[in-house]
Amino acid sequence: MESGIGKQAATPSAISRESKWLRGLKKTWPLHLLILPATVIAIVFHYFPIFGLVMAFQDYKPWLGFFKSDWVGFKHFESLFMFEESVQVIWNTLIISILKIVFGLFVPIGIALLLNEVRKVGIKRSIQTLVYLPHFLSWVILGGILIDLLSVKGGLVNRMLTDWFGMAPIFFLGDGDWFRFIIVVSDIWKEFGFAMIIYLAAIAGVNPALYEAAEVDGATRFQQTIHVTLPVMLPIIVVVATLQLGNVLNAGFDQIFNLYNPLVYSKGDVIDTFVYRSAMLKGDFSFATAVGLFKSIISFVLIIVSYRLAYRFGNYRIF
């Protein structure tokens, strides 16, 4: 009898919770429907492939599958640090990504500060639109444009260097040092307009009274920028800088894949392109999976660290 009474007492509460959940679902079902495609895509392309990580611990053979391929433990991870080529790839990734992060942080800040000094609203908006447009172009398109512009034979840049300055043509995409320079510069040119919007929004939040007080004290426009604008921008700069820490091992697969060639592998090959060549061109799926897993683990740790730093120094949090 006591058990039956307990069940009868619990039933109205359960019904109440269920009806409350249904009432909430009736209000929010359009939102759930909107995120359904993104959820399905994330599950199919991001969660299902996780099962393939077992290849990193196997001598994987496609005709044997996951269950019949021989297990080799951490053999491929040991090879990652034993081969000179793979170690060079890690260094290339760090150098290119750090250069991108550093210059990709300071260039948008500088352009945002300069654009803030433009008083003509029409000119200001036109410039902002022009520098923002490259962000919407894919690296397939931009890669083709850069290859044509930088070509040794007939490229616009080399023709200018030859005709105007009497210089010999430069093989920009065939020399490792020049290749890194082109990669960093072209990435900044493509993305700084998008990043600049964040800093312009921060500048728009500056209290005009601060500028007026600084002007009364005799501060020049440069001094106002140093002592008023930059301190207000500092929290968002700290947040952006710390969050970029998680991208240290992301040097930009799309960009490099569309521009690199065997001549620049020694200084232009990064982890993502190395994984692609190891798996798709050489058929070494296990080693490629081990390299990719190594990168994912390091990136995951760096993302956690970057969010903790952003919360500590910039009071930034997702939840």
C-alpha positions in Angstrom: 0.0 0.0 0.0 2.8 2.5 0.9 4.5 1.7 -2.4 1.3 2.4 -4.3 0.7 5.6 -2.4 4.2 6.7 -3.2 3.7 6.0 -6.9 0.4 7.9 -6.9 2.0 10.9 -5.2 4.9 10.9 -7.7 2.6 10.7 -10.8 1.1 14.3 -10.6 4.6 15.7 -10.3 5.9 13.8 -13.2 2.9 14.8 -15.3 3.5 18.4 -14.3 7.1 18.3 -15.4 6.2 16.6 -18.7 3.5 19.2 -19.4 5.9 22.0 -18.6 8.4 20.6 -21.0 5.8 20.2 -23.7 4.6 23.8 -23.2 8.2 25.0 -23.5 8.7 22.9 -26.7 5.6 24.4 -28.3 7.2 27.8 -27.9 10.7 27.0 -28.9 10.2 24.3 -31.6 11.0 26.7 -34.5 14.4 27.4 -32.9 15.1 23.7 -32.5 14.1 23.2 -36.1 16.6 25.9 -37.2 19.5 24.3 -35.4 18.6 20.8 -36.6 20.6 20.9 -39.9 23.7 22.3 -38.1 23.3 19.5 -35.4 23.0 16.8 -38.1 26.1 18.1 -39.9 28.1 18.3 -36.7 27.2 14.8 -35.8 27.9 13.3 -39.2 31.1 15.2 -40.0 32.6 15.9 -36.5 31.5 13.1 -34.2 31.2 10.0 -36.4 34.8 10.4 -37.7 36.0 10.2 -34.1 35.7 6.4 -34.3 38.4 6.5 -37.1 41.0 7.6 -34.5 41.6 3.9 -33.8 43.7 3.9 -37.0 46.4 5.9 -35.1 47.0 2.8 -33.0 46.9 0.3 -35.8 48.8 -0.7 -38.9 45.6 0.1 -40.7 44.8 -1.6 -44.0 41.6 -0.5 -45.8 40.9 -4.1 -47.0 41.2 -5.4 -43.5 39.2 -2.7 -41.8 39.2 -1.5 -38.2 38.7 -4.9 -36.6 41.3 -7.0 -38.5 44.1 -4.5 -38.8 47.1 -5.2 -36.5 47.4 -3.1 -33.3 50.8 -1.3 -33.0 50.2 0.9 -29.9 52.1 4.2 -30.0 54.4 3.3 -32.9 53.2 6.1 -35.2 53.4 8.7 -32.4 57.0 7.7 -31.9 57.7 8.0 -35.6 56.2 11.5 -35.6 59.2 12.8 -33.5 61.8 10.5 -35.1 61.3 11.6 -38.7 63.1 14.9 -39.6 60.4 15.7 -42.1 57.6 15.6 -39.5 59.6 17.7 -37.0 60.2 20.3 -39.7 56.5 20.3 -40.4 55.7 21.1 -36.8 58.2 24.0 -36.8 56.8 25.3 -40.1 53.3 25.3 -38.6 54.4 27.2 -35.4 56.4 29.8 -37.3 53.6 30.5 -39.9 50.8 30.5 -37.4 52.6 32.7 -34.8 53.4 35.2 -37.5 49.8 35.2 -38.6 48.6 35.7 -35.1 51.0 38.5 -34.2 50.5 40.6 -37.4 46.8 39.6 -37.6 46.4 41.2 -34.2 48.3 44.5 -34.6 47.4 45.3 -38.2 43.6 45.4 -37.6 44.2 47.5 -34.5 46.3 50.0 -36.4 43.9 50.3 -39.3 40.9 50.7 -36.9 42.7 53.5 -35.1 43.5 55.2 -38.4 40.0 54.7 -39.8 38.6 56.2 -36.6 40.3 59.5 -37.4 38.5 59.8 -40.8 35.7 62.4 -40.3 33.9 61.9 -43.6 31.3 59.2 -42.9 30.9 58.2 -46.6 34.7 57.8 -47.1 35.0 55.9 -43.8 32.2 53.4 -44.7 33.6 53.0 -48.3 37.1 52.1 -47.0 35.6 49.7 -44.4 33.5 47.9 -47.1 36.5 47.6 -49.5 38.9 46.1 -46.8 36.1 43.8 -45.6 35.3 42.3 -49.1 38.3 39.9 -49.4 37.0 38.0 -46.3 34.2 36.6 -48.5 36.4 35.3 -51.2 37.6 31.6 -51.0 41.3 30.7 -51.1 40.6 28.8 -54.3 39.8 32.2 -56.0 42.5 34.2 -54.2 45.0 31.4 -54.8 44.5 31.6 -58.5 44.8 35.4 -58.4 48.0 35.3 -56.4 49.6 32.7 -58.7 48.9 34.9 -61.7 50.1 38.1 -60.0 53.3 36.5 -58.7 54.2 34.4 -61.7 57.8 34.7 -62.8 56.8 34.8 -66.4 54.3 37.6 -67.1 53.2 38.2 -63.5 52.2 41.8 -62.8 54.4 42.1 -59.7 57.5 40.8 -61.4 56.8 42.9 -64.5 56.7 46.0 -62.2 59.9 45.0 -60.5 61.7 44.4 -63.8 60.4 47.5 -65.7 60.4 50.0 -62.9 63.3 49.0 -60.7 65.4 46.9 -63.1 65.3 43.9 -60.7 65.5 40.3 -61.7 62.2 38.3 -61.5 61.6 36.7 -58.1 60.2 33.2 -57.7 57.8 34.2 -54.9 56.0 30.8 -54.7 59.1 28.7 -55.4 61.4 30.1 -52.7 60.7 29.0 -49.1 61.4 32.3 -47.4 59.4 34.3 -49.9 56.6 31.7 -49.7 56.2 32.2 -45.9 56.2 36.0 -46.5 53.5 35.7 -49.1 51.4 33.4 -46.9 51.4 35.8 -44.0 50.9 38.9 -46.0 48.0 37.5 -48.1 46.3 36.1 -45.0 46.4 39.4 -43.2 45.2 41.2 -46.3 42.2 38.8 -46.6 41.2 38.8 -42.9 42.2 42.1 -41.3 39.0 43.8 -42.5 36.8 41.3 -40.7 38.9 41.6 -37.5 38.9 45.3 -37.7 35.1 45.4 -37.1 35.6 44.2 -33.5 38.0 47.0 -32.7 35.8 49.6 -34.4 32.9 48.5 -32.2 35.1 48.9 -29.1 36.1 52.4 -30.3 32.5 53.3 -30.8 31.9 52.6 -27.2 34.3 55.2 -26.0 32.6 58.0 -24.0 32.9 61.3 -26.1 33.3 63.1 -22.8 36.7 61.5 -22.4 37.9 63.0 -25.6 36.5 66.4 -24.7 38.3 66.3 -21.3 41.5 65.3 -23.0 41.2 68.1 -25.5 40.6 70.6 -22.7 43.8 69.4 -21.1 45.6 70.1 -24.3 46.1 66.6 -25.6 46.7 66.1 -29.3 44.9 63.6 -31.4 47.8 61.2 -31.1 47.8 61.6 -27.3 44.1 61.1 -27.1 44.5 57.8 -29.0 47.3 56.6 -26.7 45.7 57.7 -23.4 41.9 57.4 -24.2 41.2 55.1 -27.1 43.8 52.3 -26.5 43.0 51.8 -22.8 39.3 51.4 -23.7 40.2 48.9 -26.4 42.6 47.0 -24.1 40.1 44.4 -22.7 38.9 43.3 -26.1 42.5 43.2 -27.4 43.4 40.9 -24.5 40.4 38.7 -25.1 41.2 38.3 -28.9 44.9 37.8 -28.2 44.3 35.0 -25.7 41.7 33.3 -27.7 44.1 33.2 -30.7 46.3 31.0 -28.6 44.2 28.0 -29.5 45.0 28.5 -33.2 48.8 28.1 -32.8 48.7 24.8 -34.7 46.3 26.1 -37.4 48.4 27.7 -40.1 45.6 27.7 -42.7 45.2 24.5 -44.8 43.0 26.1 -47.5 45.5 28.9 -48.2 48.7 26.8 -48.2 47.1 23.9 -50.1 46.2 26.3 -53.0 49.6 28.0 -53.1 52.3 25.5 -52.1 54.3 23.1 -54.3 57.1 20.6 -53.8 59.8 23.4 -54.0 58.6 24.9 -50.7 57.8 21.8 -48.7 60.8 22.4 -46.5 59.5 25.7 -45.2 55.9 25.8 -46.3 54.5 22.4 -45.5 52.3 22.5 -42.3 50.6 19.8 -40.2 47.3 19.9 -42.1 48.9 19.6 -45.6 51.3 17.0 -44.3 48.4 14.9 -43.0 46.7 15.3 -46.4 49.7 14.2 -48.4 50.5 11.3 -46.0 46.9 9.9 -46.1 45.6 10.8 -49.6 48.8 10.7 -51.7 50.9 8.1 -49.8 48.2 6.0 -48.4 49.7 6.0 -44.9 46.4 6.4 -43.1 47.6 5.3 -39.6 50.5 7.8 -39.5 48.4 10.6 -40.8 45.7 9.9 -38.2 48.4 9.9 -35.5 49.7 13.3 -36.6 46.1 14.7 -36.8 45.3 13.3 -33.3 48.5 14.8 -31.9 47.5 18.2 -33.3 43.9 17.9 -32.0 45.0 17.1 -28.4 47.5 20.0 -28.3 44.9 22.3 -29.8 42.3 21.2 -27.3 44.6 21.9 -24.4 45.6 25.3 -25.8 41.9 26.2 -26.3 41.2 25.4 -22.6 44.2 27.5 -21.5 43.2 30.4 -23.8 39.7 30.5 -22.5 40.9 30.4 -18.9 43.3 33.3 -19.7 40.6 35.3 -21.4 38.3 34.8 -18.4 41.1 35.9 -16.0 42.5 38.9 -17.8 39.6 40.0 -20.0 36.6 38.8 -17.9 35.4 36.8 -21.0 33.2 33.8 -20.6 30.9 31.8 -22.9 28.5 30.7 -20.1 
